[in-house]
Amino acid sequence: MFKYFLGNSPKWFKMTMIGFLVFNVIAFFVLGKTITSWLFIAEFIFTLAMALKCYPLQSGGLLAIQILVLNLTTPHNAYHEVSQNLEVVLLLVFMVAGIFFMKPLLMYIFSKIFTKIKSKIILSLLFVFLSAVLSAFLDALTVTAVLISVAVGFYGVYHKIHSMPASDFNKDGIVDRKELSGDTLEEFRSFLRSLIMHGVVGTALGGVCTLVGEPQNLLIGERLGWDFVEFFLRMAPITLPVLAMGLLTTVVLEVTGTFGFGAKLPTVARQIIESYTDEEDANRSEKENYGLIVQAVSALLLIAGLALHLAPVGLIGLALIIVQTAFMGIIEEHHLGEAFEEALPFTGLLVVFFVVVAMIHDQHLFSPIIEMALKMSPEKQPAVFYMANGLLSAISDNVFVATVYIGEVQQAFLDNRITREHYERLAIAINTGTNLPSVATPNGQAAFLFLLTSSLAPLIGLSYGKMVKMAFPYTIVLGGVGLLGILYILQ
C-alpha cells in the first residue's frame, strides 16, 4: 500500500512519517491540543532537518493537512496568515522568475571575474562581495543558482577536455592528459568548492542587509512598515560590521588554508577555461549581445525601483519579467514557464509554514516563552531573541523561525506591552538572528540547502559534513559579531 509513499526517500523516513501521522491522532485525544501542537512543531522541524531525504513540502505538507483536520487551526486562519504575507509570496513567485531571465548577464559577470583575476584571495573576496551585493537586491537562491551554473559549466569544460579522444587531445596544443588527472583534478575540485562556499556565504552577508535579501526580511519589514531604504538603515549598524568581518574572515581562510579553503586554480585548468570563455565571447551572436544590454538596463531599473520603493517588491519583479521578455522577444508560454520552476516549490513550502504559524497563534504556544523573555530587562531582551532565533534557525529554517517570532512580538506591541522603539529593536534582533548564525548548517539557509542538493555538489565533493566544516569559521565570526552588535550598538 505504501510502496510509492514519499517516493525514493529511505524506508526509515517513510515509516517515521507514518508513525507521526498515527501518533498525532492518538496524542490529540489522549494528551490534548497543546501538547499535540508542540509535537507537530517538533515533527515539522524534523522534516526541515531531513530535507536532503525528502523535500519538506510533501512531508511537512502532510503534517499541515493533519493540523487542519484536527482543528488545531482553521483554513480561514491559515489563509489569513498567507494574506498577511502576500508580498513575500509575490516576491518568491515573480522576483525569482524575473532574475531567471537575467542569468546570462550574471553568468557573464562571474565568468569574467573567474578568468581575469589571478589572485585567489582577491577572487574569493570578489565572489563574497559580489554575491553579497547581488543578494541584497535579488534573491539569494537565484544568486546561488548562478554560482552553481557557472561552476558546473567550468567543470564541464574541464571534464570535456579530460575525456576527449586521444586523437583530438593534443591538436590545439593542450598539455598531457595526465596533468588533468589525479592531484590536479582534486585541486581543481577543491578550488571550485572553496570558491562556491565563499559565494553562498556572501549571499547570507548581503541577504541580511535589505528588505528583499531574504523572505523573512520582507516579513519583518512589512510588519514594521519599513521600506527598502529604511530597512537597510535600521539594519546597517549591525550588518555592515558583520560584512566587513566576513570579508576579513575570507582573507584569513585563504591565507591560512584552513577549514578546506586555500586551494589554487591549477595552471592547466586556467588555460582550458580561458580558452573556453574566449571562444564563447567570439561566438556570441548579435541577439545574445543585445540580450545582455536589455538585462543590464533591467538590472538598473530593478535597483532604482527597489531603492525608491516604487511598488511592492513582487510587482517590481513582475515588471522585470515583462520588460525583459518583451524586449528580448521571449513570447512563448513554455519559455516563460521555465522561469517559475525554481521558486514555486519553496513558495508552496512557505504556505505550509503559515499553516503551522496559524496553529501556533491559535494555540498560544509561544506566548509563555515570549512572556518570559519580555519579563527580562529591556536591555537583555534583544540579545536573548537574537540567540534563540539563531539556534532555532541553525537546526530548522530561518523563514519559519522569523515568522513565528515576529508575529508574537508584533502581538505584544499591539497589546501595548512594549513600546514602538523596543519593538523595532527586537525586530532587528530577530532579523539578524535568523540570518547570521543560520549559516552553521544547510538546514538554516535555503541557499546552502539548494547548493547541497544541486548537481554541482557531487562533482566537487561537497558533502553535508564538509559544508558544515567549511561554514564553521564564518558561523563563529558572523554570529559573534552580530551578537556584539546587538549588545553594544543596538542598545
Summary of the structure (lengths in Angstrom):
residues: 491
radius of gyration: 23.5
end to end distance: 58.5
largest distance: 79.0
contacts: 1687
relative contact order: 0.14
helix: 78%
strand: 0%
